Amino acid sequence: MDITSNPVILHSRNKVSNHSQLGGIETSVLDNGPGMGVRIAWVNTGTGLRYKIVLDRGMDIADALYNAYSLAWISHAGVIKPQPFSNQGIDWLRTFAGGLLTTCGLSHIGGPETDEHGSRGLHGNYSNIPAEIISVQQPDLTKGKLEMSITGVVRETTTFGPNLELRRTISGILGEPSIKIHDEIRNLGNTPAPHMLLYHINCGYPLIDQGTDILWKGEWESMDKNPNNRIFNQSNDFRKCPAPMDEHAGFGEDVAFIVPTADANGTSVCGFVNQKLGLGLSIKFNTYQLPWLINWQHWGKGEYVTALEPATNPPIGQAKARNTETLIDLAPGEKRNYDLELQVITQPEELENLLKINKK
């Protein structure tokens, strides 16, 4: 039997005919606009946390809401059909919905580049590849089984290689406001395959607002390595969200590359807290799997967003990673596992504990 502290779920036995009355997973297809025909899955955790998995976009997560509050930032484009040939230059931006999670990789993260190994567009191919769904597990209240999950396979492949397969399971417990993501990436080819991965976790208003705390701990430098970077400098409180900025119009942005602090098991926690709303989001990952964290801040008017992005590498591109001997080469048959846990925090004591990240 799965365990939850949620009293509604605990006292539901013999009172509910169908689990969907309290929560579960519902698959559907968008039927209008540029996302017409895209398969999705709405997950209701039974706690006020609801989120939309876009099955045709690598099982990434678009909308995410807690009660009346949106957690995620949604771009002007929103969810659109996958465009598998949007892999040149900055075409990736035309298909970027933002959302709570956009996965970058599986073989390249960073800007467009060309070298003797080929041509690669911004942030790789992954988010424009549909998943093959192989399992949907619903909660079963009659058996006291509260776990729910959806599993799919995404293949970044070409004849004669490379051939990378990602098997993703997104799961949770009915009655708990959390999302668990487990990814297993395997090289199915017969030659070594370059591998880079970044989880672009994009949060927006109202969770992100002027004064919201951005929480992370670790050694850092700005992406441009400028000690006088307009956001990431020693005299600026870059862990507090500012008001919208004219300087971030268009391509304006500032980015920090972080080597995150972790406990003895490699566990690192980062996130956001809006103290005015009494609402937080924690992000837990393992630095043995994902040794880097990126903080993207883009405070443009009407494009007000910040992201925390656990990653195998900073988004410097495959070529530079190879030249600095930091590029992962997966041998034929080799696999890597990656785990993330996102949790909505509302209890005052837990919010205070999350806020302590910036004080340690």
ZAMARGU-4260 file (C-alpha; in steps of 0.2 Angstrom, whole numbers, plus 5000, padded with zeros to 4 digits):
<rodrens>
0) 5000/5000/5000 | 5007/5017/4996 | 5007/5030/5010 | 5000/5048/5009 | 4997/5061/5023
5) 4983/5068/5013 | 4967/5066/5024 | 4955/5066/5009 | 4964/5051/5001 | 4966/5042/5018
10) 4947/5043/5021 | 4942/5039/5003 | 4939/5020/5006 | 4921/5015/5002 | 4917/5033/4997
15) 4923/5034/4979 | 4917/5024/4964 | 4931/5029/4952 | 4949/5035/4956 | 4947/5049/4943
20) 4935/5058/4956 | 4951/5061/4966 | 4965/5061/4953 | 4974/5051/4940 | 4980/5052/4922
25) 4970/5057/4907 | 4976/5056/4890 | 4969/5067/4876 | 4973/5076/4859 | 4973/5094/4856
30) 4961/5099/4843 | 4964/5117/4839 | 4978/5130/4835 | 4996/5126/4831 | 4996/5111/4843
35) 4981/5102/4834 | 4984/5084/4834 | 4997/5084/4848 | 4995/5070/4861 | 4995/5075/4879
40) 4992/5068/4896 | 4984/5078/4911 | 4990/5072/4928 | 4979/5077/4943 | 4988/5073/4959
45) 4973/5076/4970 | 4981/5089/4979 | 4979/5105/4969 | 4994/5101/4958 | 4989/5097/4940
50) 5001/5096/4925 | 5001/5093/4907 | 5013/5080/4899 | 5016/5083/4880 | 5018/5066/4874
55) 5023/5071/4856 | 5036/5083/4863 | 5047/5070/4872 | 5035/5068/4887 | 5040/5086/4892
60) 5029/5095/4904 | 5020/5111/4898 | 5006/5119/4910 | 5008/5116/4928 | 4996/5123/4941
65) 4994/5122/4960 | 4976/5127/4965 | 4974/5144/4956 | 4992/5148/4953 | 5002/5144/4938
70) 5020/5137/4942 | 5026/5137/4924 | 5031/5150/4911 | 5022/5147/4894 | 5030/5155/4879
75) 5021/5165/4865 | 5021/5150/4855 | 5014/5138/4867 | 5012/5120/4863 | 5014/5116/4845
80) 5017/5101/4834 | 5034/5093/4834 | 5045/5099/4820 | 5059/5086/4819 | 5069/5096/4806
85) 5070/5112/4817 | 5087/5107/4822 | 5097/5120/4813 | 5103/5137/4819 | 5091/5144/4832
90) 5075/5136/4824 | 5073/5127/4841 | 5066/5144/4848 | 5051/5143/4836 | 5045/5127/4844
95) 5050/5131/4862 | 5034/5131/4873 | 5043/5135/4889 | 5033/5125/4901 | 5038/5117/4917
100) 5051/5106/4909 | 5059/5106/4892 | 5072/5093/4889 | 5088/5098/4880 | 5100/5085/4872
105) 5102/5071/4870 | 5118/5073/4861 | 5120/5093/4861 | 5116/5107/4873 | 5120/5125/4869
110) 5121/5136/4854 | 5122/5131/4835 | 5138/5125/4830 | 5147/5116/4815 | 5163/5105/4816
115) 5171/5090/4808 | 5158/5079/4818 | 5143/5088/4810 | 5131/5103/4812 | 5120/5105/4827
120) 5106/5117/4831 | 5102/5126/4847 | 5099/5113/4862 | 5098/5097/4851 | 5084/5087/4844
125) 5075/5079/4859 | 5060/5091/4862 | 5054/5088/4844 | 5053/5069/4845 | 5037/5061/4849
130) 5037/5047/4863 | 5030/5030/4861 | 5019/5027/4876 | 5022/5009/4883 | 5013/5010/4900
135) 5000/5020/4910 | 4997/5015/4928 | 4982/5023/4937 | 4980/5023/4956 | 4969/5009/4962
140) 4959/5015/4978 | 4951/4998/4981 | 4968/4990/4984 | 4976/5005/4993 | 4988/5008/4978
145) 4991/5026/4976 | 5005/5027/4964 | 5002/5033/4946 | 5014/5034/4932 | 5016/5035/4913
150) 5031/5028/4904 | 5037/5031/4886 | 5052/5029/4875 | 5060/5043/4864 | 5073/5038/4851
155) 5086/5051/4844 | 5092/5040/4830 | 5098/5040/4812 | 5103/5026/4801 | 5122/5021/4804
160) 5121/5030/4821 | 5121/5038/4833 | 5106/5029/4841 | 5101/5035/4858 | 5085/5029/4867
165) 5078/5038/4882 | 5065/5028/4893 | 5056/5041/4904 | 5044/5037/4918 | 5034/5052/4926
170) 5026/5046/4942 | 5018/5052/4958 | 5008/5047/4973 | 4989/5052/4973 | 4988/5064/4988
175) 5006/5071/4986 | 5010/5087/4977 | 5026/5080/4969 | 5032/5075/4952 | 5046/5062/4950
180) 5055/5060/4933 | 5066/5045/4930 | 5076/5044/4913 | 5086/5030/4907 | 5097/5034/4892
185) 5105/5020/4882 | 5116/5019/4867 | 5108/5007/4855 | 5121/5009/4842 | 5137/5000/4838
190) 5149/5015/4839 | 5152/5027/4854 | 5139/5041/4855 | 5141/5059/4862 | 5129/5063/4876
195) 5124/5079/4884 | 5108/5082/4894 | 5100/5098/4902 | 5083/5099/4911 | 5076/5116/4907
200) 5064/5120/4921 | 5055/5136/4917 | 5044/5145/4930 | 5034/5160/4928 | 5020/5172/4936
205) 5013/5171/4949 | 5025/5159/4957 | 5039/5170/4949 | 5036/5188/4954 | 5045/5203/4960
210) 5053/5198/4977 | 5052/5179/4973 | 5067/5170/4981 | 5078/5160/4968 | 5086/5146/4979
215) 5102/5137/4975 | 5119/5135/4983 | 5136/5133/4975 | 5151/5140/4966 | 5146/5150/4951
220) 5151/5161/4937 | 5141/5171/4924 | 5140/5163/4907 | 5150/5178/4899 | 5163/5177/4913
225) 5161/5196/4916 | 5162/5200/4935 | 5152/5216/4931 | 5138/5206/4923 | 5122/5216/4925
230) 5113/5202/4935 | 5127/5190/4941 | 5139/5201/4951 | 5144/5202/4969 | 5135/5218/4973
235) 5118/5213/4966 | 5105/5201/4975 | 5103/5190/4960 | 5093/5177/4971 | 5078/5189/4971
240) 5067/5191/4956 | 5067/5209/4950 | 5053/5219/4941 | 5052/5217/4922 | 5068/5225/4914
245) 5069/5234/4897 | 5087/5227/4896 | 5080/5210/4894 | 5069/5214/4879 | 5072/5203/4864
250) 5087/5192/4866 | 5092/5200/4883 | 5096/5187/4896 | 5109/5183/4910 | 5115/5166/4914
255) 5125/5158/4928 | 5134/5142/4927 | 5134/5134/4945 | 5143/5119/4953 | 5129/5115/4965
260) 5132/5111/4984 | 5127/5093/4988 | 5126/5082/5003 | 5137/5066/5005 | 5125/5056/4994
265) 5126/5069/4980 | 5109/5076/4983 | 5106/5094/4979 | 5090/5105/4981 | 5086/5121/4973
270) 5070/5130/4969 | 5059/5145/4971 | 5048/5153/4986 | 5035/5166/4984 | 5033/5172/5002
275) 5018/5183/4998 | 5009/5168/4991 | 5016/5156/5004 | 5021/5145/4989 | 5037/5136/4984
280) 5044/5124/4972 | 5058/5113/4977 | 5069/5104/4964 | 5079/5089/4969 | 5093/5080/4959
285) 5109/5071/4961 | 5125/5079/4957 | 5133/5062/4953 | 5121/5061/4938 | 5120/5080/4935
290) 5135/5089/4941 | 5130/5106/4934 | 5115/5118/4938 | 5111/5133/4926 | 5101/5148/4932
295) 5093/5157/4917 | 5085/5174/4920 | 5075/5183/4907 | 5065/5198/4914 | 5058/5205/4898
300) 5041/5213/4898 | 5028/5200/4893 | 5042/5187/4894 | 5045/5186/4912 | 5054/5170/4917
305) 5068/5161/4926 | 5074/5143/4925 | 5084/5131/4935 | 5092/5118/4924 | 5101/5103/4931
310) 5113/5096/4918 | 5127/5085/4913 | 5137/5100/4907 | 5135/5119/4905 | 5127/5123/4889
315) 5143/5126/4880 | 5140/5114/4865 | 5147/5097/4860 | 5162/5104/4851 | 5169/5114/4866
320) 5164/5100/4878 | 5174/5088/4867 | 5189/5100/4866 | 5189/5102/4885 | 5187/5083/4887
325) 5171/5085/4897 | 5160/5077/4884 | 5152/5060/4889 | 5154/5047/4876 | 5142/5032/4878
330) 5149/5016/4873 | 5138/5004/4863 | 5125/4997/4875 | 5130/5009/4889 | 5116/5017/4899
335) 5115/5032/4911 | 5101/5035/4924 | 5094/5052/4929 | 5082/5057/4942 | 5072/5073/4947
340) 5059/5076/4960 | 5049/5092/4960 | 5038/5096/4975 | 5026/5110/4979 | 5029/5117/4996
345) 5016/5127/5006 | 5018/5123/5024 | 5027/5137/5033 | 5040/5126/5041 | 5045/5118/5025
350) 5045/5135/5016 | 5057/5141/5030 | 5068/5126/5027 | 5069/5129/5008 | 5073/5147/5011
355) 5088/5142/5021 | 5097/5136/5005 | 5102/5153/5002 | 5108/5156/5020 | 5119/5140/5022
</rodrens>
